[in-house]
């Protein structure tokens, strides 16, 4: 009887160790958010929305930064994004969502597997670029004074430097056009 008990206890221990090994092998490693590239844009889709993410801080367990949704608008408003091993939160003006799931972080991609098992979002690292800094180039005048002068380009017969019109208004256009056509006709058929 004692032997039978030891045999059962031994089998129970072997079974428990086997289950622990199997469960350890099937668990995915926890995402290391220090691998997220900071101050670079990632783009992807979630909930049929194009989302752009840029992370400004990260540690082993999470990353946070700014985000915007591309709705084909000339201007976008930045919001906030926070991701961790179990969730994905975006807070934008008019679009807030939070999803439970798991992250996989690769060198060029962030992959989010939603807990529903159906949805997978891949956020691809975008090429590095920076917005040019024009400082005051387009906000202040480059010169104190502007000098305007009329320059004559060529004096070939039939070449129009200018056509003096005393009164330019919509009523004089037919007159101007007929004069110009007459002068073109004279130039084309002149010997």
C-alpha positions in Angstrom: 0.0 0.0 0.0 2.8 2.3 0.9 4.4 1.5 -2.5 1.3 2.2 -4.3 1.0 5.6 -2.6 4.7 6.4 -3.6 4.0 5.4 -7.2 0.9 7.6 -7.4 2.8 10.5 -5.8 5.7 10.0 -8.2 3.4 10.0 -11.2 1.6 13.0 -9.9 4.9 14.9 -9.6 6.0 13.8 -13.1 2.6 14.9 -14.4 2.9 18.4 -12.7 6.4 18.9 -14.0 5.4 18.0 -17.5 2.4 20.4 -17.4 4.6 23.2 -16.2 7.1 22.6 -19.0 4.3 22.5 -21.6 2.7 25.7 -20.3 6.1 27.4 -20.2 6.8 26.5 -23.8 3.4 27.7 -25.0 3.5 31.1 -23.3 4.7 33.9 -25.4 7.6 36.0 -24.1 6.6 39.3 -22.6 7.1 42.2 -25.0 10.1 44.4 -24.3 8.9 48.0 -25.0 12.5 49.3 -24.8 12.8 47.9 -28.4 10.3 50.5 -29.6 12.0 53.1 -31.7 11.5 56.5 -30.0 10.6 59.7 -32.0 9.9 57.7 -35.1 6.4 57.3 -36.7 4.6 53.9 -37.0 1.5 53.6 -39.1 -1.2 50.9 -39.2 -4.9 50.2 -39.0 -7.2 49.4 -36.1 -11.0 49.5 -36.2 -10.8 50.4 -39.9 -8.9 53.7 -39.0 -5.4 54.7 -40.2 -3.5 55.4 -37.0 0.0 57.0 -36.8 1.9 56.5 -33.5 5.1 58.1 -32.3 6.5 57.1 -28.9 8.4 59.6 -26.8 9.1 57.4 -23.8 9.4 53.7 -23.0 10.5 51.2 -20.4 10.4 47.5 -20.3 6.7 47.3 -19.5 5.1 50.1 -21.5 5.5 52.9 -24.0 3.7 56.2 -24.5 3.7 59.1 -26.9 1.5 60.9 -29.4 -0.9 59.7 -32.1 -3.2 60.9 -34.8 -5.8 59.4 -37.2 -5.5 60.0 -40.9 -8.9 61.0 -42.1 -7.6 62.7 -45.4 -7.6 66.1 -43.7 -5.2 68.8 -44.4 -4.5 69.2 -40.7 -4.5 66.6 -37.9 -4.8 67.0 -34.2 -2.4 65.1 -32.0 -3.6 62.9 -29.2 -2.0 60.4 -26.8 -1.2 56.8 -27.1 -0.2 54.3 -24.4 0.7 50.7 -24.9 1.7 47.9 -22.5 1.9 44.1 -22.5 -1.9 43.8 -22.2 -3.5 46.9 -23.7 -3.5 49.6 -26.4 -5.1 53.0 -25.6 -5.5 55.9 -28.0 -7.1 59.2 -27.0 -7.8 61.6 -29.9 -10.3 64.3 -30.4 -13.4 62.5 -31.5 -11.8 59.0 -31.3 -11.0 57.2 -28.1 -10.5 53.5 -27.8 -8.9 50.9 -25.6 -8.3 47.3 -26.6 -7.0 44.4 -24.6 -4.5 42.1 -26.3 -0.8 41.2 -26.7 2.0 43.0 -28.4 4.9 41.6 -30.4 7.7 44.0 -31.0 10.0 43.3 -34.0 12.7 45.5 -35.5 10.5 47.3 -38.0 6.9 46.4 -36.8 4.7 46.5 -33.8 2.1 43.8 -33.9 -1.0 43.9 -31.7 -3.1 40.8 -31.4 -6.6 41.7 -30.1 -7.9 39.4 -27.4 -10.9 38.5 -29.6 -8.5 36.3 -31.6 -9.7 37.7 -34.9 -8.1 41.1 -35.2 -4.4 41.7 -35.7 -2.9 45.1 -36.3 0.5 45.7 -37.7 2.1 49.1 -37.2 5.0 49.6 -39.6 8.0 51.8 -38.9 8.0 54.8 -41.3 11.1 56.2 -43.0 12.9 58.7 -41.0 12.2 62.3 -41.9 12.1 65.7 -40.3 10.0 68.8 -40.9 12.2 71.5 -42.3 12.8 74.4 -39.9 12.3 77.6 -42.0 12.5 79.8 -38.9 11.5 83.3 -40.1 11.9 82.7 -43.9 8.3 82.9 -44.7 7.1 85.1 -41.9 9.3 88.2 -42.3 10.2 90.2 -45.4 13.6 89.4 -46.9 14.1 93.0 -48.2 13.3 96.4 -46.7 12.2 97.8 -50.1 11.1 96.3 -53.3 12.2 97.8 -56.6 10.0 97.2 -59.5 11.0 98.0 -63.0 9.8 97.0 -66.5 12.3 95.2 -68.6 12.0 95.1 -72.4 12.7 91.7 -73.9 13.5 91.9 -77.6 12.3 94.2 -80.3 11.6 91.8 -83.2 8.8 92.9 -85.6 5.6 91.4 -84.5 6.8 90.8 -80.9 4.4 92.4 -78.4 6.2 94.2 -75.6 3.0 95.6 -74.3 -0.3 96.8 -75.7 -1.3 100.2 -74.3 -5.0 100.1 -73.4 -6.4 103.3 -72.0 -9.4 101.7 -70.2 -9.2 98.0 -69.3 -12.6 96.6 -68.4 -14.8 93.7 -69.6 -16.5 95.9 -72.3 -13.1 96.6 -74.0 -12.0 92.9 -74.3 -13.7 92.3 -77.8 -11.9 95.4 -79.1 -8.6 94.3 -77.7 -8.9 90.8 -79.0 -9.9 92.0 -82.5 -6.9 94.4 -82.6 -4.4 91.7 -81.5 -5.8 89.2 -84.1 -5.5 91.8 -86.8 -1.9 92.5 -85.9 -1.1 88.8 -85.8 -2.8 88.4 -89.3 -0.6 91.3 -90.6 2.6 89.7 -89.2 1.8 86.2 -90.6 1.0 87.4 -94.1 3.5 90.2 -94.3 6.2 89.9 -97.0 
